[in-house]
């Protein structure tokens, strides 16, 4: 069976009101890493001024203590960051995460060995899932 050094990765841009997310967000990321669900490969923050200017901050520029450990800092390139922050509204900030899906690593190897490939993926945000299920669950 094939063994991959890394599993599939995903890029996320998560918007917040104000100029940066609170410490609870960093703690939630730390919890995911500690549980072995994901491996944090990169984390940067973007902020759009009320005038529409975009500023990008590395994690090391935003926190002194308690920062999550990064496995491959700098994996999100400038083009990736600009693309992901494109719809960020003035006065809001975003955390841009690159995570390795550790839970999917062996599954990805099994798919590869079987000649399979993921040809489509669609995510549904948790608030939508929860709203739907609260209305339609028995």
PyMOL commands that set and color helices and strands:
alter all, ss='L'
color gray80, all
select helices_A, chain A and resi 23-34+59-61+78-84+102-113+126-136
alter helices_A, ss='H'
color red, helices_A
select strands_A, chain A and resi 9-17+38-48+54-58+92-101
alter strands_A, ss='S'
color yellow, strands_A
deselect
rebuild
show_as cartoon
